[in-house]
Amino acid sequence: MIFYLGILFAALLAWVGFKVGFYQIWTTLFNVLIAVYLAIHLSGVIIEIIPAAGSTEISKTLCMLVTATAIFLILHGFAYVFLLSQFSVTFPKILDTIGAAFLGFLTGFLIWSFVCLVICTGPIGKNAVVRTIGLDRQGFREAKMQSYLVWWSNLLDKFAAPGDSRNCTEQAVNDMLKVPASKTYSRKPTPKQPADANSVCEPNHIEQPPHEQNTTVDNSLKPPTSIPAP
């Protein structure tokens, strides 16, 4: 079901691309692609660097969401200030209509795939209602969302990291989809150590009172208490 929801969302972005034109939607697609690419690759590094983040599901969700949003806002802000608001580039009519709509469709499906990845890695993916529409790890893989993200990232890898990096993004996505191991605590009783009779810290140890000294007084040395009558 999430595949068809992605088609609807991509169709909405296709209509937006048709309205704004090829130049604007191409810039948006580029910024979204860079933000998604860096969020997938940097989230695992951020989790390892920040000790408080840990490797829980919520930490993965927040790292990817915050990283992608921050990078996109920064890139799109620079693009608007230095490119979109400064230059007006005209393209042929077919590119400004059909081409812009096609790029808008690709952008929308890319955004939807990343949002599904964020939802699947978080605790909300375990909700019964969310699982019924396929927004879980298994549904994400079956709906080809993962392969779509990997395809775009591999395309960017040809320019950013040429060489043996074909499986780099796929491995990063799989790491994000892994369920973190839950900590288990043992309830086995701790064996009791034998008490040391000489230790004063043991509760069974009772300090013996010191030996009483001989306080017997010789009565012959005491003066007589009464004087005998003559």
C-alpha atoms as one frame of an Amber mdcrd trajectory, in Angstrom:
protein
   0.000   0.000   0.000   2.861   2.374   0.700   3.914   2.037  -2.944   0.587
   3.439  -4.170   0.686   6.157  -1.528   4.126   7.031  -2.861   2.711   7.244
  -6.384   0.048   9.678  -5.182   2.609  11.807  -3.367   4.895  11.766  -6.410
   1.961  12.814  -8.617   1.389  15.781  -6.297   5.028  16.835  -6.688   4.709
  16.332 -10.451   1.906  18.901 -10.485   4.087  21.256  -8.410   6.970  20.789
 -10.867   4.621  21.554 -13.756   3.694  24.819 -12.076   7.140  26.048 -10.967
   9.121  25.021 -14.039  12.168  22.925 -14.852  14.804  25.176 -13.267  13.193
  25.324  -9.831  12.233  21.652  -9.610  15.672  20.527 -10.806  17.278  22.582
  -8.018  14.887  21.054  -5.484  15.651  17.524  -6.682  19.384  18.127  -6.379
  19.084  19.506  -2.841  16.792  16.663  -1.731  19.187  14.087  -3.187  22.203
  15.558  -1.362  20.252  15.798   1.904  19.011  12.192   1.706  22.425  10.874
   0.678  24.253  12.577   3.542  21.561  11.689   6.079  21.853   7.977   5.237
  25.645   7.967   5.392  26.172  10.313   8.335  23.489   9.084  10.740  25.461
   5.997  11.737  28.579   8.110  12.289  26.669  10.644  14.398  25.223   7.877
  16.570  28.719   6.517  17.235  30.211   9.967  17.956  27.518  11.104  20.403
  27.530   8.744  23.398  24.141   9.925  24.619  22.482   8.999  21.318  23.110
   5.293  21.670  21.873   2.884  18.999  18.167   2.820  19.816  15.422   3.088
  17.222  14.425   6.605  18.215  18.029   7.805  17.922  18.240   6.520  14.332
  14.964   8.202  13.446  15.931  11.549  14.931  19.436  11.503  13.438  18.198
  10.850   9.892  15.288  13.272  10.131  17.241  16.143  11.694  20.276  15.669
   9.432  18.252  15.542   6.209  16.067  18.508   7.176  19.014  20.680   8.230
  21.060  19.918   5.110  18.115  20.547   2.782  17.242  23.869   4.421  20.856
  25.034   4.216  21.297  23.988   0.580  17.944  25.305  -0.566  18.525  28.565
   1.296  21.835  29.091  -0.508  20.261  28.071  -3.810  17.427  30.551  -3.384
  19.692  33.434  -2.366  22.392  32.935  -4.997  20.566  31.188  -7.856  16.779
  31.114  -7.862  16.258  34.719  -6.821  19.109  36.080  -8.968  18.785  34.328
 -12.307  15.854  33.424 -14.507  16.723  30.544 -16.795  14.377  29.728 -19.633
  14.080  26.274 -21.142  12.100  24.936 -24.060   8.381  24.579 -23.473   8.497
  20.812 -23.387  11.104  20.848 -20.592   9.211  23.447 -18.571   6.062  21.340
 -18.730   6.598  17.626 -19.273  10.233  17.615 -18.148   9.450  19.577 -14.981
   6.520  17.284 -14.179   8.738  14.211 -14.645  11.436  15.629 -12.339   8.735
  16.539  -9.825   7.510  12.933  -9.887  11.036  11.620  -9.246  11.521  14.143
  -6.434   8.254  13.213  -4.780   8.972   9.496  -4.844  12.479  10.119  -3.471
  11.081  12.159  -0.584   8.419   9.526   0.092  10.991   6.708   0.098  13.149
   8.539   2.630  10.154   9.333   4.850   9.194   5.640   4.790  12.759   4.727
   5.792  12.595   7.137   8.727   9.236   5.751   9.856  10.356   2.123   9.508
  13.453   2.615  11.635  11.531   4.317  14.448   9.256   2.868  17.133   6.201
   4.102  15.231   6.844   1.341  12.701   5.746  -1.216  15.318   2.270   0.280
  15.579  -0.509  -2.049  14.394  -2.177   0.598  12.205   1.132   1.550  10.609
   1.972  -2.089   9.915  -1.342  -2.680   8.159  -0.485  -0.130   5.464   3.000
  -1.607   5.029   5.062   1.008   6.834   7.377  -1.510   8.466  10.758  -2.963
   7.553   9.384  -5.835   5.487   6.897  -3.650   3.658   9.611  -1.095   2.941
  11.754  -3.726   1.225   8.879  -5.284  -0.710   7.657  -1.900  -2.006  11.014
  -1.257  -3.756  11.600   1.862  -1.661  15.014   0.651  -0.590  16.132  -0.111
  -4.148  14.989   3.354  -5.253  17.052   5.072  -2.560  20.055   2.879  -3.331
  19.779   3.628  -7.069  19.870   7.385  -6.540  22.700   7.125  -4.030  24.750
   4.893  -6.331  24.245   7.459  -9.089  25.661  10.124  -6.794  28.492   7.807
  -5.714  29.832   7.822  -9.269  30.724  11.485  -8.766  31.268  11.726  -5.002
  33.063   8.438  -4.264  34.157   6.615  -7.414  35.597   3.156  -6.980  34.432
   0.152  -4.987  31.502   1.876  -3.299  28.553   0.228  -5.042  27.287  -1.495
  -1.936  28.136   1.339   0.439  24.661   2.898   0.440  22.881  -0.440   0.509
  24.895  -1.455   3.562  24.142   1.885   5.245  20.398   1.443   4.641  20.528
  -2.121   5.967  22.310  -0.871   9.085  19.535   1.654   9.633  16.888  -1.064
   9.230  18.517  -3.393  11.741  16.651  -3.818  14.995  18.961  -2.825  17.872
  19.680  -5.590  20.328  17.793  -5.135  23.560  19.700  -5.313  26.789  18.859
  -8.225  29.058  19.508  -8.231  32.753  20.175 -11.399  34.712  18.211 -12.000
  37.879  20.406 -14.796  39.209  21.113 -14.372  42.923  24.640 -13.494  43.856
  26.303 -16.356  45.728  26.853 -15.477  49.357  30.441 -15.385  50.450  31.388
 -17.250  53.645  31.529 -14.957  56.609  34.895 -14.093  58.041  34.912 -14.483
  61.775  37.619 -11.860  62.165  35.868  -9.245  60.052  34.000  -6.555  61.910
  31.889  -5.832  58.790  29.991  -9.096  58.972  26.552  -8.770  60.592  26.970
 -12.050  62.447  30.105 -10.855  64.156  29.444  -9.833  67.770  32.201  -8.003
  69.490  33.012  -9.701  72.721  33.137  -7.413  75.786  36.500  -7.014  77.437
  37.304  -9.303  80.336  36.174  -7.897  83.652  39.008  -6.993  85.948  39.194
  -8.405  89.501  37.633  -5.701  91.639  37.607  -7.710  94.912  38.541  -5.473
  97.831  40.317  -6.859 100.894  38.115  -5.939 103.855  40.980  -6.356 106.323
  42.564  -3.199 105.043  39.486  -1.088 105.656  39.298   0.861 108.920  36.704
  -0.430 111.404  33.358   1.179 111.034  32.570   0.970 114.812  34.619   1.178
 118.051  34.132  -1.799 120.383  32.783  -0.971 123.844  35.287  -1.112 126.814
